[in-house]
């Protein structure tokens, strides 16, 4: 598209997303990789929460492109995205006045890649993943810290990744890039495809 230039330029949406995220690393005060992840429960009731995006795949090979985050597989978010097989998120940077919206299909990442990410976390975060029964009722913070102490005594200083903790890969069928414009005449480009292997169609949207 002739007018898709500047920050919107490029034929690989994952490379564009990574470029925007790289710019945000120095502009956002906290968590430039934070995303608002949306899902629905078995009754179709929507849900949303902030999580951290840990990898954008496909920057070099867009056919395998996806967005990866990690969580407890027993959490509400995990149960909901697995049940539906779909999820959406928005990544918004107030400092850059830009956002990316994604909708796509979800699969687990529970292999070597998940092991490597888990090992890269701080020891306290790794032990916390073992101790937290995410989304379940908690009697008190003291009981949680007691569980952390028990896990520390059991698993030591090099705990393996719990089987109930790992990643999810969102393979998008739709990506929208949005940037603030004067007089609220924003720039929006929507990339869509029929399947994870299909060619992208790009459309400029009204603000």
MIFI-232713 format. One record per residue (C-alpha): x, y, z. Coordinates in steps of 0.1 Angstrom, whole numbers, plus 5000, padded with zeros to 4 digits. Layout:
BEGIN
XYZ ...
//
This chain:
BEGIN
500050005000 501550324988 500950535019 502050265044 505450425052 507450545081 506750345113 504250125093 506750035066 507549665060 506149345047 506549145079 504149245107 506149065134 509249265124 507149585127 505849475161 509349395173 510549735160 507849915179 508549715211 512249795208 511450165206 509250135236 512049985257 513650325261 510350525262 508150345287 508950375324 507750025334 507049695315 507049805279 506149445270 502949445290 499849335272 496149325281 495148965274 491448895267 489648565268 486148425274 484948165299 482747865291 479648095294 481048345269 481748595297 484848805287 487848845309 490949055307 494249095326 497749235322 500548985314 504049025300 504848935264 508048745264 508848685227 507848785193 508548495169 508748535131 510848845129 513148655105 510648395092 507148545093 505448215083 506148095118 505248415135 503648425169 503448605203 504448415234 503648455271 503948235302 501648145330 500347875354 498347625333 495847605362 495147985361 491848125349 493548275318 495047945309 491847755313 489948005292 492348035263 492847665261 489047595262 488447845234 491647785215 491648165208 492748485225 493248855219 495449125233 496349485230 499749635237 499550005243 502450255247 501250595261 504750745256 504750655219 501050705214 500850365196 499150035201 499049695186 495949475187 496149095180 493548815177 494548465170 494748095177 496447955209 498647655215 500947555244 504647605245 505847355271 509047225256 512747335256 511747695249 509647705280 512447535300 514947795288 512748085297 511947945332 515647895338 516348255329 514048385357 515248485391 515348205417 512648365437 510348385407 511048025398 510147915434 507148145434 505847965403 505947635422 504247785453 501447975437 498147805430 497348085406 493748215406 492647985435 491448125468 494248215493 493648235531 496448485537 499748615524 501448435554 500248105541 501648175507 505048265521 504947955541 504447755509 507347935493 509547835523 508447465519 509147475482 512547625487 513447355512 512147085487 513547215454 516647405465 518447655443 517947495409 514247405406 513047255373 510047405355 506847275370 504747075346 501747305354 503647615343 504647705308 503947915278 501247995253 501848085217 499248315200 499448275162 497548575149 494948585122 494648965127 497049235137 496249595138 498849875141 497550205154 499350535158 498050865172 497251135146 496551505148 492851605155 492151235163 492751145127 494750835137 496550595114 495350235115 496449935094 494849595098 496649285087 494348975083 494648625070 492348325068 494848075084 498248075101 499947995068 497948225045 499148545029 498448865047 495849115034 496549475046 493749735049 493950095060 491150175084 489250495092 490350635126 
//
